[in-house]
Amino acid sequence: MDVVSLAHIASLCTLIKSMEGHIGLNKLAEDERRLIYAFSEVALTSGKSIRSEEVKRHPLCEPFTHATFYRSLKSLVEKGIIVRSGPRKTGTYSLQLHQLEEIL
């Protein structure tokens, strides 16, 4: 590892923070943003219905404790950004981008 590599990572982090601020995602908690990013990436391969277990295994959610994952999910459900798309026991959800745009 060298200082150039670290500087490149710092530049990427700065770019992400700038993009989040530009579209308003910085209004959400960091854990909520990570969960939204994971949901969106899983949605690309899973389609509209997304199982929470798939999202929990996403690299962006790996650092989450069980409680943090479900607390962030509950918060996003309460905001209408993520909605349940089946019976409670199935753990399937969908991402509501139009609701996210309205909040931001």
C-alpha positions as CSV (number, residue, x, y, z in Angstrom):
1,M,0.0,0.0,0.0
2,D,1.2,3.5,-0.8
3,V,0.0,7.0,-0.4
4,V,-1.1,7.2,-4.0
5,S,-3.5,4.3,-3.5
6,L,-4.9,5.9,-0.3
7,A,-5.3,9.2,-2.1
8,H,-7.3,7.5,-4.9
9,I,-9.6,5.9,-2.3
10,A,-10.0,9.3,-0.7
11,S,-10.9,10.8,-4.0
12,L,-13.6,8.1,-4.6
13,C,-15.0,8.7,-1.1
14,T,-15.2,12.4,-1.8
15,L,-16.9,11.8,-5.1
16,I,-19.5,9.6,-3.5
17,K,-20.2,12.1,-0.8
18,S,-20.5,14.9,-3.4
19,M,-23.0,12.8,-5.5
20,E,-25.0,11.9,-2.4
21,G,-25.2,15.6,-1.5
22,H,-26.1,16.6,-5.0
23,I,-29.1,14.3,-5.2
24,G,-30.1,14.7,-1.5
25,L,-29.2,11.2,-0.2
26,N,-27.1,12.8,2.5
27,K,-30.4,13.5,4.3
28,L,-30.6,9.8,5.1
29,A,-28.5,8.1,7.7
30,E,-25.4,6.3,6.4
31,D,-26.9,2.9,7.2
32,E,-30.1,3.7,5.3
33,R,-28.0,4.8,2.3
34,R,-26.0,1.6,2.3
35,L,-29.2,-0.4,2.5
36,I,-30.8,1.5,-0.4
37,Y,-27.6,0.9,-2.5
38,A,-27.7,-2.8,-1.6
39,F,-31.4,-3.1,-2.4
40,S,-30.9,-1.4,-5.8
41,E,-28.0,-3.7,-6.7
42,V,-29.9,-6.8,-5.7
43,A,-32.9,-5.6,-7.6
44,L,-30.9,-5.6,-10.8
45,T,-30.6,-9.3,-10.7
46,S,-33.7,-10.3,-8.6
47,G,-36.3,-8.2,-10.3
48,K,-39.0,-6.3,-8.4
49,S,-39.3,-8.5,-5.4
50,I,-36.2,-8.5,-3.2
51,R,-35.7,-11.0,-0.3
52,S,-34.2,-9.4,2.8
53,E,-31.9,-12.3,3.2
54,E,-30.3,-11.6,-0.2
55,V,-29.7,-8.0,0.8
56,K,-28.3,-9.0,4.2
57,R,-25.6,-11.0,2.3
58,H,-24.6,-8.0,0.1
59,P,-21.1,-6.7,0.8
60,L,-22.4,-3.2,1.8
61,C,-24.6,-4.8,4.5
62,E,-21.9,-7.3,5.9
63,P,-20.8,-4.9,8.6
64,F,-24.4,-4.5,9.9
65,T,-25.4,-6.3,13.0
66,H,-28.8,-8.1,12.9
67,A,-30.3,-5.2,14.8
68,T,-28.8,-2.5,12.7
69,F,-30.0,-4.1,9.5
70,Y,-33.6,-4.5,10.7
71,R,-33.7,-1.0,12.3
72,S,-32.6,0.6,9.1
73,L,-35.0,-1.5,7.1
74,K,-37.8,-0.6,9.4
75,S,-36.9,3.1,9.1
76,L,-37.0,2.9,5.3
77,V,-40.3,1.0,5.3
78,E,-41.8,3.7,7.6
79,K,-40.6,6.4,5.1
80,G,-42.2,4.4,2.2
81,I,-38.9,4.0,0.4
82,I,-39.0,0.2,0.8
83,V,-42.3,-1.6,0.9
84,R,-43.2,-5.1,1.8
85,S,-44.3,-7.0,-1.3
86,G,-45.7,-10.2,0.1
87,P,-46.7,-11.8,3.4
88,R,-44.6,-10.8,6.4
89,K,-43.0,-14.2,6.7
90,T,-41.6,-14.2,3.2
91,G,-39.4,-11.2,3.8
92,T,-39.8,-9.8,0.3
93,Y,-39.7,-6.1,-0.4
94,S,-39.5,-3.7,-3.2
95,L,-37.7,-0.4,-3.7
96,Q,-39.9,2.6,-4.3
97,L,-37.7,5.1,-6.1
98,H,-40.5,7.6,-6.7
99,Q,-41.0,7.8,-2.9
100,L,-37.3,8.3,-2.4
101,E,-37.4,11.2,-4.9
102,E,-40.3,12.8,-3.1
103,I,-38.6,12.6,0.2
104,L,-35.3,14.1,-1.1
